[in-house]
Amino acid sequence: MTKYWDHAFASGGVYKRPRGAGSLLIDPFLKLAEKLYGDYCVRRLWRSWDRAAVCAAGVSLGGNARLINKHNREAVRIGQHTVCRGTIRVEPGGALTIGEEVYLGDDTIISAAQQITIGSGTLVAHRVQIFDNTSHSINWLEREKHFKKILGQKIDQKIEIPSAPVTIGRNCWLGFGSAILKGVSIGDRVIVAAGCIVTSDVPPDTLVIGSKTTFVDLKDRN
């Protein structure tokens, strides 16, 4: 059976105690059914990712991992031994490159309308959000039309959503609940503290703390 390792902060389902729990007579049959169903779920999950991304050897997916990319499979590339437990969405014309041995935690959301790059060895904690776009127009009329389009209504006009590339360096650590917004470039070995919203470039070897994006030099602290 495919090994599926859970995480301490995994956001999976909860289940009541099943009938027959503790019965030694039916345990072997239950274990066989769970194994077959578990393997089926993992295969189905991987089929959807292989259709939408180029995944290197050793990539692991959490049970809640989602990838929405209906346009160009080559636009999404994920490096060796990366673990993804979050949600990735790539818009038409967008691209995402993730290096090797990257961790994407539970409830992480990555939205690429232009280009997002995440360097090898970077850890992205749960509930981090990385957006290279504003999701909606600042103009309320445009925003209204955009939402109607999302709902499936016919909108002839093209909706322009502001976007700018995001680059995250190698061996970074993005703390839980932090957000990286469009146009930001983050250097290697940067730590972004929990809950921070990063709106400007961050130099390498820096700790980002506070809501005002305060930089603290880490070079003399190692």
N, C-alpha and C positions, 0 to 999 in steps of 0.2 A: 504493500500500500504506500502511496505517496506520503511522505512525512510532511505534516503541516504543523509548524510550531506557532503557538499563539503568543501574544504579547501581554504584558501586565495591564496595559491600558486599552486592550482590544475592545472595539465596540460591536461585539457580536450579539446574537440573539440570546434570550433567556428562556429556559424551558422548565416546566413543572416536572416533578418526578414521574416517570412513565409507569404505566401498569406493568406489573411483573418484575419490577426492579428488585434485584436481590435473589431472583430465582436462578439457582445454579443449573437447572435442567435446560432452560431456554437461552442461557447466556451465549453458548457457542453459535447459535443461529442468529442472535441479535448482533454479535460481533461481525459475523460474515456479512449480514445485510448492511451494517454501518460501513464496513470496508468497501463494499461494492458501490454504495451510494456516494461515499466520500470520494472515491476515485473518479466517479462519473462527474461530480461537481468540479473537481480540480481540472479534469480534461476539458470540460465545457468552458471554464474560466480561461484556460490557456488558449483555446481555439479563438476566443474573441480577441485576446491580446495579440496573438500571432497574425491575425488579419489586419491589425491596426498599428503594429510597431515592429521594428527590427530589434529583437532582444538577444543579447549575447548569452553565452553559456553561463549557467549558474545563477541566473536571475530568479528571484523568488517573489511570489505574489500572495498577499493576504487574502482571506476569503471575501473581504469587502472592497478589494481593489477594483477600480473602474477606469477604463480608458475610452474616451470618445474621440475618435479620429476617423471620419468617414471619407476622407479625401485622398490622402497620399500616405501610404504606409511608410515610405522612406523618410518622411518628415519627422518621425519619432524614432530615436535611437537610444537604447538603454544598454549601458555597459555591464561587464561581467560582475556577477555576485552582488548586484544591486537588489535591494529589498523594497518593494512597493506595497504599502497598505492603504494608500489614499486614492484620490480621484484626480485624473488628468484629462483636460479637455483641450484639444487643438483645433482651432478654427481654420477655415479655408485660407491657404497662404501662410499659415503659421508653422512653426517648427520647434521641436524640443530635443535637446541633446543632454543626456545624463551620463556621467562618467561611471567608472568602476567603483564598486563597494560603497555605493550611496544608499542611505536609509531614508525612506519617506514614510513617516508615521501615520497612525490612524487619523482619519478625518482631515488629512492634508489635502489642499486643493491647489492644483497648478493649472493656470489658464494661459494658453499661448495663442495670441493672435498674430504675432510677428516672429519673435525668436526668444527662447529661454534656454540658457546653458547653465548646467550645474556640474561643477568639477568633481573629480574623483575624491572619495574619502569624506564627502560632506554628509553630515547628519542633520536631517530635517525632522524635528520633533512633531508630536501630534498637534493637529489643529493649526498648523502653519499655512499661510496663504501666500502664493507667489503669482502675481498677475502682471503681465506686460501690457495690459490694456485697462481701460476704465469701465469695462463691462457694458456701460450705457453712455449715451450722449449727455453732455451737460445741458443741452437745450431740451426743455421739457417736451416740446412738440416732437422732436426727433426721438426722445426717450419713449413717448407714448406709442409712436409708430413701431419702434423697435420691439416693444413688449407685445404689440398686436401680432407682429411677425413671429415672435417666439411662440405665441398661442396658436399659430398655424393659419392666421388670417392672411389674405393675399395683399401684399404691399409691393407695389411696382417700384417705388423709390428705393435706391440703395442707401442704407444707413451707414454713416461714417462713425466709427468708434475710435477715438484716439488711442494710439499704441506706441510703444518704444521698447527696444530690446532690453532684456534683463540678463545680466551675467553674474553668476555666483561662483567664486573661486574654489580651489581645492581645500580639503580638510577644514571646512567651515562647520559651525554648529549653530543652527537656527533654533532658538528656544521655543517651547510650546506657546501657541497663540500669537506668535509674531507674524508680521506681514511685510512682504517685499513688493513695492509698487513699481509701476512702469518706469523704464529709463534708468534704473538703478544698476550700478556696477559694484560688486562686493569683492574685495581682494581675498587672497588666500589666508587661511587660518583665522578668519574673523569669527567672533562669537557674538550672536545677537541674543540679548537677554529676553526672557519670556515676556510676551505682550508688547514688544516694541514694534512700532510702525516705521519702516525705513523708507524714506522718500528721497534721499540723496546718496551719492557715491560714498563708499566706505573704504579707506585704505587698508592694506594688509596688516595682520597682527594687531587687530583692534577689537576692543570690547564695546559693543553698543548697548547703552543702558538708558532707561527713562523714555518718556513719551516725546521728549524734545530731541531725540536722536543725539545724545551726548557720546563723544568718542573718547575712549581711554586707551592709551598706548599699552600694548601687551609685551613688547619686545623685552623689557627689563624685568618681567614677571615670570619668565620661564626658567 
